[in-house]
Amino acid sequence: MTRRYRFPDGFLWGAATSAYQIEGSPLADGAGPSIWQRFAHTPGMMANGDHGNVACDHYHRYKDDVQLMRALGLQSYRFSVNWARVLPEGTGRVNPKGLDFYSRLVDELLENGITPNATLFHWDLPAALDDRGGWLNRDSAHWFAEYAAIMFKALDDRVPYWSTLNEPWVVVDGGYLNGTLAPGHRSPFEAPIAAHNLMRASGAGIQAYRAHGKHAIGVVFNIEPKYPASDSAEDLAATRRANAYMNQQFADPALLGSYPAELVEVYGDAWPDFPPDDFRLTKQPVDFVGLNYYTRAVVRHDANAFPLRAAPVPQPQHTRTETGWEVYEQGLVDMLTGFRERYGDIPLYITENGSAFYDPPTVEGELLQDPLRVDYLRKHLQAAHRAIEAGVDLRGYYAWSLLDNLEWSLGYAKRFGLYHVDFATQKRTPKATAKLYAGVIASHGEALDAS
C-alpha cells in the first residue's frame, strides 16, 4: 500500500536563516557591534578562528539568494534582524541604512511571491546593551520593546509573521551558564535571571505589537524531547529535571504564567524569587508558537552532571549527524503532540528542522549529493504529517537552513544548508536535499508518498 502525505490546504512551506550566520558586513553602513561580533573576535572562542565578517555575504547578495528561494518554490522565508544594525547603541538613535536593508529584503521577497517571517532576536544582542548588563538588566525588557516597536512601525505593513525571540534556552545555557556562546558568561546565578528577563522582553515585545501591529506574533522555542533511560525513580526524576530545564523553563512563563517546580531543584541556591507581577508580562496572548526540532535525548541520573544531575545516554543504533545529534524523527511527533497536551491548541509552526552532514566536493552543473540529509528531511517531513494526523494544529514547516552558514562557535565546518556555499568564492550549489524539498513543496507533500 502507498501512504499519502498530502498536507492541509494553506500549509506554509519555508526555509530559515539568521542574521549573524549569513549576512556578513556586521559593521557596514553605520551598524553597531553585537555580542556575537565581539565573541567571534575573542581568541579561542570560535572553531578555526572563524567569524561572521563575510559569512554568506547575504548583505550584498540578498537578491540572488531570493532567487534561490524562488527556485525552490518557497512560500515563506524566515529571517532575523540584527538589532545593532537598526539601533547601533541598542536604544535611541535609529540607523536608517540598517533599517533600509531589511525593508529592501522584504520588498524583494514580496516581489517574488515569498511571505516574510521576521524574528526580532536571534542571539545577536547589541554590544552596547551588553555593556549595560545585557539580559541581566531588568531594563532589557524595555530596550527590547523599544526596538520591536521601531521594527513593527517600519515593516508590519509588509511582514505578516513576527517572532520575538528565537531559542532563548540556547542564549541562556550557552551564553550565561556554560560560556560556550556569546556573551561567554559562566554562572548558575546569572542563568535564571537572564532567562527570566528574556521572557519579560518577549512579553513586552508582544505588548508593543498589540499597539502597533496588525497581523500575527509569536515566540520560538527549541524543544528536545527527553526520554528516561530506565523506569528507575532516579532516571525518571532526572528526565523531569532535564525537561523542565530545557523545554519548560521558557514555554511555561510565556504560556502558563509560571515556572515548573523542578527548576528550584535544578538551580538550588541560585534560584531567585521573581516578582509575581512579572508573570503578567511574560504571559501575553500569542498568535502562534514556533518550535525548532533537531534531536531527542535519552536521560539517566548522574550525580556529577551539573546542574541537572542528569546525563544523556548515547543511542548507537541510530545515525548521528556531524554535530553528534541522534536522528530520531519520532521525536518530532512526540514533541508536537506533547506540546499540545501541555499548552493546548495553539497554532504551531516548525520554524527550524535540519541536519549537518559531510558534503562531498561540488561538481560544476551537478547537484551535490547528500543522501543522509535527504533521508533526514524526508523522514522528518513524514513525521510532521503524522503529527497533523494526530490532531496537532501545525500550520507550516521551515527547513534549516537555506544556506550553509556560520554555525556559531562551531564555525563553517558544520553544513546544514539546502544550498552548498563555497565560502572562498560565495558560489551556491543546490544539494539533492533542495531537489527533494522543491518537489515536496510543488506537490504539497505528495512527493513523500512511499510504499
C-alpha positions in Angstrom: 0.0 0.0 0.0 1.1 3.6 -0.6 0.8 6.1 2.3 -0.5 9.6 1.3 1.4 12.6 2.7 -0.6 15.5 1.2 -0.5 18.4 3.7 -3.6 20.5 4.5 -4.5 23.4 2.3 -2.8 26.6 3.4 0.2 24.8 5.0 3.2 27.1 4.7 6.5 25.9 3.2 9.6 27.8 4.0 13.2 27.9 5.0 15.0 29.8 7.7 18.3 31.7 8.4 19.6 34.2 11.0 21.4 37.5 10.6 24.8 36.9 12.0 25.1 33.5 10.4 24.6 34.7 6.8 24.7 38.4 6.4 28.3 39.3 6.8 29.3 43.0 6.9 28.3 43.2 10.5 29.6 46.8 10.9 28.6 48.1 7.5 26.7 51.4 6.9 26.7 52.5 10.5 25.8 49.3 12.2 27.0 48.8 15.8 28.7 45.7 17.0 26.7 42.8 18.5 27.8 40.4 21.3 28.5 37.9 18.5 30.8 40.2 16.7 32.7 40.7 19.9 32.6 37.0 20.9 33.8 35.8 17.4 36.8 38.0 17.6 37.8 36.9 21.0 40.7 34.4 20.7 39.9 30.8 21.4 36.1 31.1 21.3 35.4 30.1 17.7 36.5 26.9 15.9 39.3 27.6 13.4 39.2 31.3 14.3 36.0 31.7 12.2 33.8 34.8 12.4 30.9 36.4 10.6 32.7 39.3 8.8 31.7 37.8 5.4 29.7 34.7 6.2 27.4 34.2 3.1 27.7 37.8 2.1 23.9 37.9 2.1 24.0 41.6 3.0 25.2 42.2 -0.6 23.8 39.1 -2.3 20.2 39.0 -0.9 18.6 39.5 -4.3 20.4 36.5 -5.7 19.5 34.5 -2.6 15.9 35.4 -3.0 16.1 33.8 -6.5 17.4 30.6 -4.8 14.3 30.7 -2.7 12.1 31.2 -5.7 13.8 28.3 -7.5 12.8 26.1 -4.5 9.2 27.3 -4.7 9.4 28.6 -1.1 6.2 30.2 0.1 7.8 31.9 3.1 11.3 32.9 4.3 12.1 33.2 8.0 15.0 35.6 8.7 16.2 37.6 11.7 17.0 41.2 12.2 20.4 42.3 13.5 19.2 44.6 16.3 22.5 46.6 16.3 22.2 47.2 12.5 19.0 49.1 13.2 19.9 50.6 16.6 23.7 50.8 16.9 23.6 51.6 20.6 20.6 49.3 21.2 18.3 52.1 22.1 17.8 55.7 20.9 19.2 56.6 17.6 17.9 54.6 14.6 20.4 53.8 11.7 18.3 54.5 8.6 20.7 52.5 6.3 20.4 49.4 8.6 16.6 49.6 8.6 16.6 50.1 4.9 18.4 46.9 4.3 15.5 44.9 5.9 12.9 47.0 4.1 14.6 46.2 0.7 14.8 42.5 1.6 11.1 42.4 2.5 10.2 44.1 -0.8 12.4 41.7 -2.8 10.6 38.7 -1.1 7.2 40.1 -1.8 8.1 40.8 -5.4 8.9 37.1 -5.8 5.8 35.9 -4.1 7.5 34.9 -0.8 5.9 35.7 2.5 8.4 37.4 5.0 8.6 35.9 8.5 10.8 38.1 10.8 12.5 37.2 14.1 13.5 40.1 16.2 16.1 38.4 18.3 18.3 35.5 17.1 21.0 35.8 19.8 22.9 38.9 18.5 22.3 41.5 21.3 23.9 44.9 20.6 27.2 45.0 22.4 26.3 48.5 23.8 23.5 46.8 25.7 25.7 44.0 27.0 27.9 46.8 28.4 24.8 47.9 30.4 24.3 44.3 31.8 22.6 42.7 28.8 19.9 40.2 29.8 20.9 40.5 33.4 19.4 44.1 33.5 15.7 44.3 34.1 15.6 47.3 31.7 16.3 44.8 28.9 12.6 44.2 28.5 12.0 47.9 27.9 15.0 48.1 25.5 13.5 45.2 23.5 10.1 46.7 23.4 11.5 50.0 22.0 13.4 48.1 19.3 10.4 45.9 18.5 8.1 48.9 18.1 10.5 50.5 15.6 10.5 47.3 13.5 6.7 47.0 13.6 6.2 50.6 12.6 8.6 50.2 9.7 7.7 46.7 8.3 4.4 45.4 9.7 2.6 46.7 6.6 4.5 44.1 4.7 5.5 41.4 7.2 2.6 39.2 8.3 4.6 37.0 10.7 6.8 38.1 13.6 8.6 36.3 16.4 10.0 37.9 19.5 12.8 35.5 20.4 14.5 32.5 18.9 15.6 29.7 21.2 16.1 31.6 24.5 17.3 28.4 26.1 20.4 28.4 23.9 21.1 32.0 24.8 21.0 31.2 28.5 22.6 27.8 28.5 25.5 28.6 26.2 25.8 32.3 26.9 25.3 32.6 30.7 25.7 29.1 32.2 28.4 27.4 30.2 30.2 30.2 28.4 30.4 28.4 25.0 28.3 31.1 23.2 28.1 34.9 23.4 28.4 36.7 25.7 30.5 33.9 27.2 29.5 34.0 30.9 29.7 31.0 33.3 27.4 31.5 36.3 24.5 29.4 37.6 23.4 32.6 39.4 23.2 34.6 36.2 21.4 32.0 34.1 17.9 32.1 35.7 18.0 35.9 35.8 18.9 36.1 32.1 16.2 33.6 31.3 13.6 35.5 33.2 14.4 38.8 31.6 14.4 37.2 28.1 10.8 36.1 28.7 9.9 39.5 30.2 11.3 41.0 27.0 9.3 38.7 24.8 6.1 39.7 26.7 7.0 43.4 26.3 7.6 42.9 22.6 4.2 41.3 22.2 2.5 44.1 24.0 4.3 46.5 21.6 2.9 44.5 18.7 -0.6 44.8 20.0 -0.2 48.5 20.0 1.3 48.8 16.5 0.8 45.5 14.6 -2.0 44.1 12.5 -1.0 40.5 11.8 0.5 37.7 13.9 3.2 37.4 16.5 4.6 34.5 18.5 7.8 33.2 20.1 10.2 30.4 19.0 11.4 27.6 21.4 13.8 24.8 20.7 12.3 21.6 22.2 14.3 18.4 22.7 12.1 15.6 24.0 13.5 13.8 27.0 13.1 10.1 27.4 14.2 8.1 30.6 16.9 5.6 30.2 15.0 3.2 32.5 12.0 3.1 34.8 14.0 3.7 37.9 12.8 6.6 40.2 16.2 8.3 39.8 16.1 8.2 36.0 12.5 9.4 35.9 13.4 12.3 38.2 16.4 13.2 36.1 14.3 13.2 33.0 11.8 15.6 34.6 14.6 18.0 35.6 16.1 17.9 32.1 12.7 18.5 30.6 11.9 21.4 32.9 15.3 23.0 32.3 15.3 22.8 28.5 11.7 22.6 27.4 9.6 24.2 30.1 11.8 27.0 31.6 10.8 29.3 28.7 7.5 28.0 27.4 5.8 27.8 30.8 6.2 31.5 31.8 5.1 32.5 28.2 2.1 30.2 28.0 1.2 29.3 31.6 2.5 32.3 33.6 4.6 30.2 35.9 7.8 28.1 36.2 8.0 24.4 36.6 8.7 23.4 40.2 11.8 21.3 39.1 13.7 24.5 38.4 14.2 25.1 42.1 15.8 21.7 42.4 17.9 22.4 39.3 19.3 25.8 40.3 19.3 25.3 44.1 20.6 28.4 45.9 20.9 30.2 42.6 17.1 30.2 42.0 15.8 33.7 42.8 12.3 34.8 43.9 10.7 36.6 41.0 8.0 39.3 41.5 4.6 37.8 40.8 3.7 40.8 38.7 6.4 39.7 36.2 4.2 36.8 35.0 1.5 39.1 33.9 4.2 40.5 31.5 5.6 37.1 30.4 2.2 35.6 29.7 0.9 37.5 26.7 -1.6 36.1 24.2 0.3 34.7 21.2 -1.0 34.0 17.7 1.3 31.1 17.2 4.4 29.3 18.6 7.4 28.3 16.6 9.1 25.1 17.5 12.6 24.1 16.5 13.4 20.4 16.5 16.7 18.6 15.7 17.0 15.6 18.0 16.0 13.9 21.3 17.8 12.9 24.5 17.6 9.7 26.5 18.4 10.6 30.1 19.9 8.9 33.1 20.6 10.1 36.6 24.2 11.3 37.1 25.0 12.9 40.4 28.1 14.6 39.0 26.4 16.3 36.0 25.9 20.0 36.9 23.4 21.4 37.3 20.8 18.8 36.3 22.2 15.7 37.8 21.2 14.2 34.5 23.2 12.9 31.6 22.4 11.9 28.0 22.8 8.2 27.1 24.1 7.7 23.5 21.9 5.6 21.2 24.3 3.8 18.9 21.5 2.1 16.9 20.7 5.3 15.1 22.5 7.6 12.7 24.2 10.6 14.2 24.8 13.9 12.4 28.1 15.8 12.2 27.1 17.7 15.3 26.6 14.4 17.2 22.9 14.5 17.3 20.8 11.3 17.0 18.5 11.1 14.0 15.1 10.3 15.6 12.2 11.5 13.7 9.6 10.1 16.1 10.8 12.7 18.5 9.3 15.4 16.3 5.9 13.7 16.6 6.3 13.3 20.3 7.4 17.0 20.6 4.4 18.3 18.8 1.8 16.1 20.5 3.4 16.7 23.9 3.4 20.5 23.4 -0.3 20.4 22.5 -1.1 18.3 25.6 0.7 20.7 27.9 -0.3 24.0 26.4 -3.4 23.5 24.4 -4.4 24.0 20.8 -2.1 26.8 19.9 -1.3 27.2 16.2 2.2 25.8 15.7 5.0 26.1 13.1 8.1 24.0 12.8 10.4 27.0 12.5 13.7 25.1 12.2 14.5 21.5 11.4 17.6 20.2 9.6 20.8 18.3 9.9 24.6 18.7 9.4 26.3 16.0 7.4 29.5 15.8 5.4 29.2 17.2 1.9 31.4 15.9 -1.0 33.2 18.4 -3.3 30.9 20.2 -5.7 30.9 19.5 -9.4 30.0 22.3 -11.9 26.5 21.9 -13.2 25.6 19.0 -10.9 23.5 18.6 -7.7 25.6 17.9 -4.7 24.6 14.5 -3.4 23.8 14.4 0.3 21.9 11.2 0.9 21.9 11.3 4.7 20.5 14.8 4.7 17.9 13.8 2.1 16.9 10.8 4.4 16.7 13.1 7.4 14.5 15.6 5.6 12.1 13.0 4.2 11.7 11.2 7.5 11.0 14.4 9.4 8.5 15.7 6.9 6.7 12.4 7.1 6.8 12.7 10.9 5.3 16.2 10.7 2.4 14.8 8.7 1.8 12.1 11.3 1.6 14.8 13.9 -1.1 16.6 11.9 -3.0 13.3 11.6 -2.7 13.0 15.4 -4.6 16.3 15.8 -1.8 18.9 16.1 -2.6 22.3 14.6 0.6 22.5 12.6 0.5 25.4 10.1 3.9 25.3 8.4 7.4 24.0 8.1 10.7 25.9 7.7 13.8 23.9 6.8 17.1 24.9 8.5 18.8 26.2 6.6 18.5 27.8 3.3 22.3 28.1 3.0 25.4 26.6 4.6 26.4 29.3 7.1 28.4 30.1 10.2 27.3 27.5 12.7 28.0 29.8 15.7 31.1 28.8 17.7 31.4 25.6 15.5 32.4 27.8 12.6 31.9 26.9 9.0 32.6 23.2 9.2 29.1 22.1 10.0 26.8 22.4 7.0 23.0 22.5 7.3 22.1 24.2 4.0 19.8 23.2 1.2 22.4 25.1 -0.9 26.1 24.4 -0.5 28.2 27.6 -0.1 31.8 27.8 -1.1 32.9 30.4 1.4 36.0 31.3 -0.6 34.0 32.2 -3.8 30.5 32.6 -2.4 29.2 30.2 -5.1 25.9 28.5 -4.2 25.3 24.9 -5.4 22.0 23.1 -4.8 22.1 19.9 -3.0 19.9 16.8 -3.5 18.0 17.9 -0.4 17.0 21.1 -2.2 15.6 19.0 -5.1 13.6 16.8 -2.7 12.2 19.8 -0.8 11.3 21.6 -4.1 9.3 18.5 -5.1 7.6 18.3 -1.7 6.6 22.0 -1.9 5.3 21.7 -5.5 3.3 18.6 -4.7 2.2 19.8 -1.3 3.7 16.8 0.3 2.8 14.1 -2.2 6.5 13.7 -3.2 6.9 12.0 0.1 4.5 9.2 -0.7 6.2 5.9 -0.3 5.4 2.2 0.0 
